[in-house]
């Protein structure tokens, strides 16, 4: 199978979607597919081509306007015919691929598979991007949804389309620390804080529920016993907002996945307070690390967590819902916490594997 994957999110770009895209391309290649990647990136102008094992990679420049960017990308593709010697085109992540791929798939007579992750659908649905989103979905051979919530919504909007559930996967063994590593992280935590640690990681924007989390956490009667660690991209406006509260907070920049292993091990709770989302990698990583997860009941999070069995869920718009969950956690016995952590580990390590993830894609490309 030969595939052309078009994305705005691919390593070395940061973030969960880039991580997922890199993982899926790597595993498709391992399964014998030839995958050519076209990556819209503001790191390169006008374009850069690299020959890789089982496919080429090209970074396409992003310019001042969408029409200029996409017209140059089309000229590039017409010139580089080797990228078109494929069986199908995959749109994976970002507004530019969503605009461009339904056109080039028709120009060059290749079936289009559109991957709906998190923000692609949520932000496109109620914005001026809707027409591009709907045009891409309407002209797709199949639609691949990372969570059941979006699969159901798309099915109601496009009842005649084939829509498939393609959740994220993870190598759970990577996130298991050996005894020597655990001793080191334990000592590191003791050096950093004597409090319980609540960890939030990723793109730490207000749309990720940070405002609601901070306001609720500030009302938590036992907040002095906890320390909030925030790892990732924190906009200045969010920093200023957090600083208006009397909370124990430590801020860390983005770290590598190897460093994240230690951070998960030091955390007592991993919180995912998103207002809308797909299936965050942090969710699966924390589960594979046997951490107790508190998360909003949105997107693909309920696909993975059963409330009070494998984690704690709350509705992000219900008054005091997060506060109630924090109090519930505080009152849990250590045995109850261990049962929940073991349950989420078993769920992730058995159901949300890289093997299951990539097999879902391979099954679809033979339609």
C-alpha positions in Angstrom: 0.0 0.0 0.0 1.4 3.4 -1.0 0.0 6.5 0.9 0.4 10.2 0.7 -0.1 11.7 4.2 -0.7 15.5 4.4 -0.5 17.2 7.8 0.3 20.4 9.7 1.4 18.3 12.7 4.5 16.1 12.4 7.8 15.9 14.2 9.8 18.1 14.8 6.6 20.1 15.6 5.5 19.8 19.2 2.3 18.6 20.6 0.1 15.5 20.9 -1.1 15.5 17.3 2.5 15.7 15.9 3.4 12.8 18.3 0.4 10.7 17.0 1.1 11.5 13.4 4.7 10.4 13.7 3.8 7.2 15.5 1.2 6.2 12.9 3.5 6.9 10.0 6.3 4.9 11.7 3.9 1.9 12.3 2.4 2.0 8.9 5.9 1.7 7.5 6.7 -1.2 9.8 3.6 -3.0 8.4 5.0 -2.7 4.9 3.3 0.5 3.7 5.2 3.2 1.7 4.2 6.5 3.2 5.2 9.9 1.7 4.6 12.8 4.1 3.8 16.4 3.1 4.2 18.6 6.1 2.9 22.2 6.1 5.5 23.9 8.3 6.6 27.4 8.9 10.1 26.1 9.5 10.8 25.7 5.8 10.2 28.0 2.8 9.4 27.2 0.1 10.0 23.4 0.6 12.5 20.8 1.7 12.6 17.2 0.6 14.3 14.3 2.5 14.5 10.7 1.4 13.5 8.3 4.2 13.0 4.6 4.6 9.8 3.6 2.9 8.8 7.0 1.7 9.9 10.6 1.3 9.3 13.6 3.6 8.8 17.1 2.5 8.2 20.3 4.6 6.0 22.7 2.6 6.3 26.4 3.5 3.5 28.3 5.1 3.2 31.8 3.7 1.1 34.9 4.6 -2.1 33.7 3.0 -3.8 30.4 2.6 -4.4 30.7 -1.1 -0.7 31.5 -1.8 0.5 28.6 0.4 -1.9 26.1 -1.2 -1.2 27.3 -4.8 2.5 26.8 -4.2 1.9 23.4 -2.7 -0.1 22.4 -5.7 2.7 23.5 -8.0 5.1 21.5 -5.9 3.0 18.4 -6.2 2.6 18.8 -10.0 6.4 19.0 -10.3 7.2 16.1 -7.8 5.2 13.3 -9.4 6.8 10.7 -7.2 4.5 11.9 -4.3 1.5 11.0 -6.5 2.5 7.4 -7.2 0.2 6.3 -4.3 -3.1 4.4 -3.7 -4.7 7.0 -1.4 -4.3 10.4 0.2 -4.7 10.9 4.0 -5.5 14.2 5.6 -4.2 14.2 9.1 -4.4 17.3 11.3 -4.6 21.0 10.5 -6.7 23.4 8.6 -4.4 23.6 5.5 -4.6 19.8 4.8 -8.3 20.0 5.3 -8.6 22.7 2.7 -6.2 21.2 0.2 -6.6 17.5 0.1 -10.2 17.2 -1.2 -9.1 19.4 -4.2 -5.8 17.5 -5.0 -7.5 14.1 -4.5 -10.0 15.1 -7.3 -7.3 16.7 -9.5 -5.1 13.6 -9.4 -7.8 10.9 -9.0 -6.8 9.5 -5.6 -9.3 8.5 -2.9 -9.2 10.7 0.2 -9.2 9.5 3.8 -9.8 12.3 6.3 -8.7 11.8 9.9 -10.7 13.7 12.5 -8.7 14.2 15.6 -9.7 16.8 18.2 -9.6 20.5 17.3 -10.0 19.9 13.6 -13.7 19.1 14.1 -14.5 21.1 17.2 -13.1 24.3 16.0 -14.2 23.9 12.4 -17.8 23.1 13.2 -18.7 26.5 14.7 -16.4 28.8 12.8 -15.7 30.2 9.3 -13.7 27.0 8.7 -16.9 25.0 8.5 -17.2 25.0 4.8 -13.7 23.6 4.3 -14.4 21.0 7.0 -17.7 19.9 5.4 -16.2 19.9 1.9 -13.4 17.6 3.0 -15.8 15.2 4.8 -18.2 15.2 1.8 -15.4 14.3 -0.6 -13.8 11.6 1.6 -13.8 7.9 0.7 -13.9 7.3 4.4 -13.7 9.4 7.6 -11.5 8.2 10.5 -12.5 9.5 13.9 -10.2 9.3 17.0 -13.2 9.1 19.4 -16.7 7.8 19.4 -18.3 11.1 20.3 -17.1 12.7 17.1 -17.9 9.6 15.1 -21.5 9.9 16.3 -21.7 13.6 15.5 -20.3 13.2 12.0 -22.7 10.3 11.3 -25.6 12.6 12.0 -24.2 15.3 9.7 -23.2 12.9 6.9 -25.4 9.8 7.2 -24.3 8.4 3.9 -20.5 8.5 4.6 -18.4 5.7 6.0 -17.1 6.8 9.4 -14.7 4.6 11.4 -13.5 4.7 15.0 -9.6 4.8 15.0 -8.5 5.6 18.6 -5.0 6.4 19.6 -2.6 3.6 20.7 0.5 3.5 22.9 3.4 1.2 23.8 2.6 0.8 27.5 5.9 -0.8 28.3 7.8 2.4 27.4 6.1 4.2 30.3 7.0 1.6 33.0 10.0 2.6 35.0 12.4 0.1 36.4 13.2 0.0 40.2 16.4 2.1 39.8 14.5 4.8 37.8 11.7 4.8 40.4 14.2 5.4 43.2 15.7 8.3 41.3 12.3 9.9 40.6 11.3 9.4 44.2 14.4 11.3 45.4 13.8 14.0 42.8 10.3 14.6 43.9 11.4 14.8 47.6 13.9 17.5 46.5 11.2 19.4 44.7 8.2 19.3 47.0 6.7 17.6 50.1 3.2 18.0 48.8 1.0 15.8 46.6 1.5 16.7 42.9 -1.2 17.4 40.4 0.2 17.4 36.9 -1.2 19.1 33.8 0.7 18.8 30.5 0.4 19.9 26.9 -0.9 23.0 25.2 -1.9 24.9 28.3 -4.4 27.4 26.8 -7.7 28.6 28.2 -9.6 26.4 25.7 -7.9 23.4 27.4 -10.0 24.3 30.5 -7.1 25.9 32.5 -9.3 28.8 33.7 -12.0 26.6 35.1 -9.5 24.2 36.7 -7.6 27.1 38.5 -10.8 28.7 39.7 -12.1 25.3 41.0 -8.8 24.3 42.5 -8.6 27.7 44.4 -11.8 26.7 46.2 -10.5 23.3 47.2 -10.2 23.3 51.0 -7.1 21.1 51.0 -5.3 23.0 48.2 -2.3 23.8 50.5 -1.5 20.0 50.6 -1.1 19.9 46.8 1.2 21.4 44.3 0.2 22.1 40.7 2.9 21.2 38.1 2.2 22.6 34.6 4.3 21.2 31.8 4.2 22.6 28.2 3.3 25.7 26.3 1.9 28.3 28.7 0.8 31.6 27.0 1.6 34.8 28.9 -2.1 35.5 29.5 -2.5 32.2 31.3 0.5 32.8 33.4 -0.8 36.2 34.5 -4.2 34.6 35.3 -2.6 31.9 37.5 -0.5 34.5 39.3 -3.7 36.2 40.6 -4.3 33.1 42.8 -2.6 32.0 46.0 -1.6 28.5 44.8 1.4 26.3 44.9 2.4 26.1 41.2 5.5 25.1 39.4 5.9 25.8 35.7 8.0 23.6 33.3 8.6 24.0 29.6 7.9 21.2 27.1 10.0 18.2 27.9 10.9 15.1 25.8 8.8 11.9 26.2 11.8 10.4 28.0 11.6 13.2 30.6 7.8 12.9 30.8 8.2 9.3 32.1 9.8 10.8 35.3 7.2 13.5 35.6 4.4 11.0 35.5 6.1 8.9 38.1 6.4 11.9 40.4 2.7 12.9 40.0 -0.1 11.8 42.3 -2.8 12.9 39.9 -2.7 13.7 36.2 -5.5 16.2 35.3 -6.9 16.7 31.8 -9.4 19.7 32.2 -10.2 20.2 28.4 -13.4 21.8 27.4 -13.3 19.8 24.1 -10.7 17.3 22.9 -10.1 14.2 20.9 -8.1 11.4 22.6 -5.2 13.1 24.3 -1.9 11.3 24.3 -1.5 12.4 27.9 -4.5 10.3 28.8 -2.9 7.1 27.5 0.5 8.0 28.7 -0.7 8.7 32.3 -2.8 5.4 32.2 0.3 3.4 31.0 2.2 5.1 33.9 -0.4 3.9 36.4 -1.3 7.4 37.4 -4.7 8.3 38.8 -6.4 10.5 36.2 -9.0 13.3 36.8 -10.4 14.4 33.5 -13.3 16.3 31.9 -16.0 14.1 30.4 -15.5 15.3 26.7 -14.2 13.9 23.4 -12.5 10.5 23.6 -11.8 10.6 27.4 -14.9 8.6 28.3 -13.8 6.0 25.7 -10.9 5.2 28.0 -12.1 6.1 31.5 -15.0 4.7 33.5 -15.9 7.1 36.3 -14.7 5.9 39.7 -13.5 2.6 38.2 -10.5 3.6 36.1 -10.4 7.3 36.8 -12.5 10.3 37.9 -14.6 12.2 35.4 -16.5 15.5 35.7 -18.6 17.7 33.3 -16.6 20.9 32.7 -19.7 23.2 32.7 -21.4 21.8 35.8 -20.9 24.1 38.9 -18.6 22.5 41.5 -18.2 19.2 39.5 -14.4 19.4 39.4 -14.4 20.5 43.1 -16.5 17.5 44.0 -14.1 15.2 42.2 -11.1 16.7 43.9 -12.8 16.2 47.3 -13.7 12.6 46.3 -10.0 11.9 45.4 -8.8 13.4 48.7 -11.1 11.1 50.7 -10.1 7.9 48.8 -8.1 5.3 50.7 -4.7 4.3 49.3 -6.2 0.9 48.4 -9.0 2.5 46.5 -6.4 4.6 44.6 -4.4 1.5 43.7 -7.5 -0.2 42.4 -8.3 2.7 40.1 -4.7 3.0 38.9 -4.4 -0.7 38.1 -7.7 -0.6 36.2 -6.7 2.3 33.9 -3.3 0.6 33.3 -5.0 -2.7 32.3 -7.4 -0.8 30.0 -4.7 1.2 28.2 -2.2 -1.7 28.0 -4.8 -4.2 26.6 -7.2 -2.1 24.5 -5.3 1.0 23.4 -2.1 -0.5 22.0 -0.1 0.6 19.0 -0.9 -2.7 17.3 -4.6 -2.1 17.6 -4.3 1.4 16.4 -2.4 0.6 13.3 -4.5 -2.4 12.4 -7.6 -0.1 12.4 -5.9 1.9 9.7 -4.7 -1.1 7.7 -8.3 -2.5 7.7 -9.6 0.7 6.2 -7.1 1.2 3.4 -8.3 -2.0 1.8 -11.9 -0.9 1.5 
